[in-house]
Amino acid sequence: MAYRTVLVGTDGSASSFRAVSAAAALASATGATLVLACAYLPMRESERAAAADLLGRLAYKVSGATPAEDALRAARGHAVAAGAGDVVLAAEQGEAVDVLVSLAGRHRADLLVVGNRGLNTLAGRLLGSVPSEVTHRAPCDVLIVRTTDGGR
């Protein structure tokens, strides 16, 4: 099966960029479009006010979708370096799993790629992790990329 659209989630962390690079290499090898996705949650008003006081004119950098868009721009650099040609950026408000599943459906993704971060933690085992939840809810194939050492 050839993948036409590969969607990968990123939060701007180094481990998520490893998943981006793996997804980009796969998209490059199959000629697929790569969709880089980042979920974000709105700031509480108290957090927004504190950021505005602290950052002044630069407060916009931590409010709304700006941090997600910054993460996506950085992820695009990793994706291009790994060979991706057709790259689409998607920042969306909501919980990570909900956003990834929704975007996979809207973009008709054939493959959703996530990192394994959260699978080996106690909180992940008790509360559920993004990779675990995505495998249950995704409308397409899911690839979990080893982005952490898992205690090895």
C-alpha positions as CSV (number, residue, x, y, z in Angstrom):
1,M,0.0,0.0,0.0
2,A,1.3,3.4,-0.9
3,Y,0.7,6.3,1.4
4,R,-0.6,9.4,-0.3
5,T,-1.0,11.6,2.9
6,V,1.0,11.2,6.0
7,L,0.1,13.2,9.1
8,V,2.5,13.7,12.0
9,G,1.9,15.4,15.3
10,T,4.5,17.7,16.9
11,D,4.6,19.8,20.0
12,G,7.9,21.5,19.2
13,S,9.9,19.1,21.4
14,A,13.1,17.4,20.3
15,S,11.4,14.0,20.6
16,S,8.5,15.1,18.4
17,F,11.0,16.3,15.8
18,R,12.3,12.8,15.6
19,A,8.8,11.6,14.7
20,V,8.6,14.4,12.1
21,S,11.9,13.4,10.5
22,A,10.7,9.7,10.3
23,A,7.4,10.7,8.8
24,A,9.1,13.0,6.4
25,A,11.5,10.3,5.2
26,L,8.5,8.0,4.7
27,A,6.5,10.7,2.9
28,S,9.5,11.4,0.6
29,A,10.0,7.7,-0.2
30,T,6.3,7.2,-1.1
31,G,5.8,10.7,-2.8
32,A,3.1,11.5,-0.1
33,T,2.0,14.9,1.1
34,L,3.2,15.4,4.7
35,V,0.8,17.2,7.1
36,L,2.5,18.6,10.2
37,A,0.0,19.0,13.0
38,C,0.2,20.8,16.3
39,A,-2.6,21.1,18.8
40,Y,-2.8,24.0,21.3
41,L,-5.0,25.1,24.1
42,P,-6.1,28.7,24.8
43,M,-4.4,30.5,27.7
44,R,-6.3,31.3,30.8
45,E,-6.9,35.0,31.2
46,S,-4.6,35.1,34.3
47,E,-1.8,33.5,32.3
48,R,-2.4,35.9,29.4
49,A,-2.2,38.9,31.8
50,A,0.9,37.6,33.5
51,A,2.6,37.0,30.1
52,A,1.6,40.5,28.9
53,D,3.1,42.1,32.1
54,L,6.3,40.1,31.7
55,L,6.7,40.3,27.9
56,G,5.1,43.6,27.0
57,R,5.0,43.9,23.2
58,L,6.2,40.4,22.8
59,A,3.2,38.8,24.6
60,Y,1.7,37.8,21.3
61,K,4.4,35.1,21.1
62,V,2.8,33.0,23.8
63,S,-0.9,33.6,23.2
64,G,-3.3,31.9,20.8
65,A,-1.9,29.8,18.0
66,T,1.5,31.5,17.9
67,P,3.5,28.9,19.9
68,A,1.9,26.1,17.8
69,E,2.8,28.0,14.6
70,D,6.3,28.5,15.8
71,A,6.6,24.7,16.5
72,L,5.2,23.9,13.0
73,R,7.8,26.2,11.3
74,A,10.6,24.5,13.2
75,A,9.1,21.1,12.3
76,R,9.0,22.1,8.7
77,G,12.7,22.6,8.8
78,H,13.2,19.1,10.1
79,A,10.8,17.7,7.5
80,V,12.5,19.4,4.6
81,A,15.9,18.2,5.8
82,A,14.6,14.6,5.9
83,G,13.4,14.9,2.3
84,A,9.7,15.9,2.5
85,G,8.6,17.9,-0.6
86,D,4.9,18.7,-0.2
87,V,4.4,19.9,3.4
88,V,1.2,21.3,4.8
89,L,1.0,23.0,8.3
90,A,-2.0,22.6,10.5
91,A,-2.3,24.3,13.9
92,E,-5.6,23.7,15.6
93,Q,-7.1,24.4,19.0
94,G,-8.0,21.4,21.1
95,E,-6.6,18.4,22.9
96,A,-3.8,16.6,21.0
97,V,-5.6,13.3,20.4
98,D,-8.8,15.0,19.3
99,V,-6.9,17.3,16.9
100,L,-4.8,14.5,15.4
101,V,-7.8,12.3,14.8
102,S,-9.9,15.2,13.3
103,L,-7.1,16.4,11.1
104,A,-6.4,12.8,9.9
105,G,-10.0,12.6,8.8
106,R,-10.2,16.0,7.2
107,H,-6.9,15.5,5.3
108,R,-7.8,11.9,4.4
109,A,-4.5,10.7,5.9
110,D,-3.5,7.2,5.1
111,L,-1.0,7.2,7.9
112,L,-0.8,9.0,11.2
113,V,2.6,9.2,12.9
114,V,3.3,9.9,16.5
115,G,6.2,9.5,18.9
116,N,6.2,6.9,21.7
117,R,6.6,9.5,24.4
118,G,4.1,8.8,27.2
119,L,3.8,5.1,26.5
120,N,6.3,4.1,29.1
121,T,5.3,6.5,31.9
122,L,3.1,5.7,34.9
123,A,0.8,8.5,34.0
124,G,0.5,7.2,30.5
125,R,-0.4,3.7,31.7
126,L,-3.0,5.0,34.1
127,L,-4.5,7.9,32.3
128,G,-3.8,7.0,28.7
129,S,-1.2,8.6,26.4
130,V,-1.4,10.4,23.1
131,P,0.1,7.4,21.2
132,S,-2.2,4.9,22.9
133,E,-5.3,6.9,22.4
134,V,-4.5,7.7,18.8
135,T,-4.2,4.0,18.0
136,H,-7.7,3.4,19.2
137,R,-9.3,6.4,17.5
138,A,-7.5,7.1,14.3
139,P,-9.3,6.6,11.0
140,C,-6.1,5.3,9.3
141,D,-2.9,3.3,9.9
142,V,-0.8,4.5,12.8
143,L,2.9,4.4,13.1
144,I,4.5,4.9,16.5
145,V,8.1,6.1,16.2
146,R,10.6,5.4,19.0
147,T,11.5,8.9,19.9
148,T,12.6,8.1,23.5
149,D,15.0,5.5,24.8
150,G,12.3,3.9,27.0
151,G,14.7,3.4,29.9
152,R,17.3,1.6,27.9
